[in-house]
Amino acid sequence: MALFSHHDLNAFITSYGYWAIAVIVALESMGLPLPGETMLILGAGYAGGHGGSLLLVILSATAGAIVGDNIGYAVGRELGARFLHAYGSKIGLTPSRIKLGQYLFMRYGGKVVFIGRFIAVLRVLAAFLAGANRMAWPRFLVANAAGAIVWATAIGVAAYWLGRGIHRIQGPIGVATVALAAAVAIWIIFYLRRHEAEMQAAAEKAFPGPAP
């Protein structure tokens, strides 16, 4: 059962306007399982049907995504990294694998953060993982802001022009993105297992000594 129905979200938008979009998107970006993208779609559709401002909807969602992701990044950097070092060995994350994660985010973190904005599971986790794996904050900020702007604009414009009709395709799109995320995750797992030693050597070269 969904935590919030479309009726609840519409009522929230009616009562609090653009702030409702910004707050829900920000909380989802911080790592809470809330319907940020649905809120953006409903807000844009509401604006299209009631003479609201699409620009303000997009700006609200963009601001919420950037602020929420940066809070999630900070939490991941402060608490996630400590958790990995303290308890990682109990779940198979050896120091070399922790270092490998940091190396991968150093190399590919920008792509993960940008693409993650469009995939439900990664949208909740990407910022936290970037912080926990010590991705450089300036690189995170640029990738995060770019992803937030493109995501809010693309989804907002589509919802504004399609209106209520977007709900007919939202379900299939959600299923497709989950399936794509699962396929990518499986591919990454197999790739890492085949090349783990080679990539760990590269991570050791990049971060000699104990994991930073």
C-alpha positions in Angstrom: 0.0 0.0 0.0 1.3 3.4 -0.9 2.2 5.7 2.0 0.4 8.6 0.3 -2.4 8.4 -2.2 -2.6 10.8 -5.2 -5.5 12.4 -3.3 -3.3 13.1 -0.3 -0.5 14.5 -2.4 -2.9 16.7 -4.4 -4.4 18.0 -1.1 -0.8 18.8 0.1 -0.1 20.7 -3.1 -3.4 22.6 -2.9 -2.6 23.6 0.8 1.1 24.4 0.5 1.7 25.1 -3.2 5.3 25.0 -4.5 6.7 24.4 -1.0 5.0 21.0 -1.0 6.9 19.9 -4.1 10.2 21.2 -2.7 9.8 19.6 0.7 8.7 16.1 -0.6 11.5 16.0 -3.2 14.1 17.1 -0.7 13.0 14.5 1.9 13.2 11.8 -0.8 16.6 13.0 -1.9 17.8 12.8 1.7 17.0 9.1 1.7 13.4 8.8 2.9 11.1 6.6 0.9 8.7 9.3 -0.3 7.2 9.9 -3.7 9.2 12.8 -4.9 8.8 12.2 -8.6 5.1 11.6 -8.2 4.9 14.9 -6.4 6.7 16.7 -9.2 4.3 15.1 -11.8 1.2 16.0 -9.8 2.5 19.5 -9.2 3.2 20.1 -12.9 -0.2 18.6 -13.9 -1.9 20.8 -11.3 -0.1 23.9 -12.7 -1.2 23.0 -16.2 -4.8 22.6 -15.2 -5.1 25.5 -12.8 -3.0 28.2 -14.4 0.0 27.7 -12.2 3.6 28.4 -13.1 5.5 25.5 -14.6 8.8 27.4 -14.1 8.1 27.6 -10.3 7.2 23.9 -10.2 10.6 23.0 -11.9 12.5 25.4 -9.7 10.9 24.0 -6.6 11.7 20.4 -7.5 15.2 21.4 -8.5 15.9 23.2 -5.3 14.4 20.4 -3.2 16.6 17.8 -5.1 19.8 19.8 -4.6 19.2 20.6 -1.0 18.1 17.1 0.0 20.9 15.4 -1.9 23.5 17.6 -0.2 22.1 16.7 3.2 22.1 13.0 2.2 25.7 13.4 1.0 26.7 15.0 4.3 25.0 12.3 6.3 26.8 9.6 4.2 30.1 11.3 4.6 29.9 11.6 8.4 28.0 8.5 9.3 28.1 6.2 6.3 31.9 6.1 6.2 32.2 5.5 9.9 29.7 2.6 9.6 31.6 1.0 6.7 34.9 1.1 8.6 33.3 -0.1 11.9 31.0 -2.8 10.6 31.8 -3.3 7.0 33.8 -6.5 7.6 30.7 -8.1 9.1 28.9 -7.8 5.8 31.9 -8.7 3.6 33.2 -5.2 3.0 36.9 -5.6 3.7 39.2 -2.6 3.8 40.3 -3.3 0.2 36.6 -3.3 -0.9 35.9 -0.1 0.9 38.8 1.4 -0.8 37.5 0.0 -4.1 34.2 1.7 -3.6 35.9 5.0 -3.0 38.0 4.5 -6.1 34.9 3.8 -8.2 33.1 6.9 -6.9 36.2 8.9 -7.7 36.2 7.6 -11.2 32.5 7.2 -12.0 30.7 9.0 -9.2 29.5 11.8 -11.4 27.7 9.5 -13.7 26.2 7.5 -10.8 24.8 10.7 -9.2 23.5 12.1 -12.5 21.8 9.0 -13.8 20.6 8.1 -10.3 18.3 11.1 -10.3 16.2 9.2 -13.0 16.1 5.8 -11.2 13.8 5.4 -8.2 16.2 3.3 -6.0 19.3 5.3 -6.8 17.4 8.6 -6.4 17.1 7.7 -2.7 20.6 6.2 -2.2 23.0 7.9 -4.6 23.8 11.0 -2.5 24.3 8.9 0.7 26.6 6.5 -1.2 28.6 9.4 -2.7 29.2 10.8 0.8 30.0 7.4 2.3 32.5 6.7 -0.5 34.2 10.1 -0.1 33.3 11.4 -3.5 34.8 15.0 -3.8 32.0 17.4 -2.9 32.6 19.9 -5.8 32.2 17.0 -8.3 29.2 15.7 -6.5 27.6 19.2 -6.4 28.0 19.7 -10.2 26.7 16.2 -11.1 23.8 16.6 -8.6 22.8 20.0 -9.8 22.9 18.9 -13.5 20.9 15.8 -12.8 18.3 17.7 -10.7 17.8 20.4 -13.4 17.5 17.9 -16.3 15.2 15.6 -14.2 12.9 18.3 -13.0 12.7 20.0 -16.4 12.0 16.8 -18.4 9.5 15.3 -15.9 7.9 18.7 -15.2 7.4 19.6 -18.9 6.0 16.2 -19.8 3.5 16.2 -16.9 2.5 19.8 -17.7 1.6 19.0 -21.3 0.3 15.5 -20.8 -1.7 16.4 -17.7 -3.6 13.6 -16.1 -2.7 11.3 -19.1 0.8 10.9 -17.7 -0.6 8.7 -14.9 -1.5 6.0 -17.5 2.2 5.7 -18.5 3.8 6.4 -15.1 3.3 2.8 -13.9 4.9 1.1 -16.9 7.7 3.7 -16.8 8.3 2.9 -13.2 8.4 -0.8 -13.8 10.8 -0.3 -16.7 13.2 1.9 -14.7 13.2 -0.7 -11.8 13.9 -3.5 -14.3 16.7 -1.4 -15.9 18.2 -0.6 -12.5 18.1 -4.3 -11.5 19.8 -5.3 -14.8 22.5 -2.7 -14.4 23.1 -3.8 -10.8 23.5 -7.4 -11.8 25.9 -6.5 -14.6 28.0 -4.4 -12.2 28.1 -7.3 -9.7 29.3 -9.7 -12.3 31.8 -7.2 -13.7 33.3 -6.4 -10.3 33.6 -10.1 -9.4 35.5 -10.8 -12.6 37.8 -7.8 -12.4 37.9 -7.2 -8.6 41.6 -8.0 -8.1 42.6 -5.8 -11.0 40.4 -2.9 -9.9 41.5 -3.3 -6.3 45.1 -2.9 -7.5 44.1 0.3 -9.3 42.4 1.5 -6.1 45.5 0.8 -4.0 47.6 2.8 -6.5 45.2 5.7 -6.2 44.8 5.4 -2.4 48.0 3.8 -1.0 48.0 2.7 2.6 44.8 2.5 4.8 41.5 3.4 3.3 41.0 7.2 3.5 
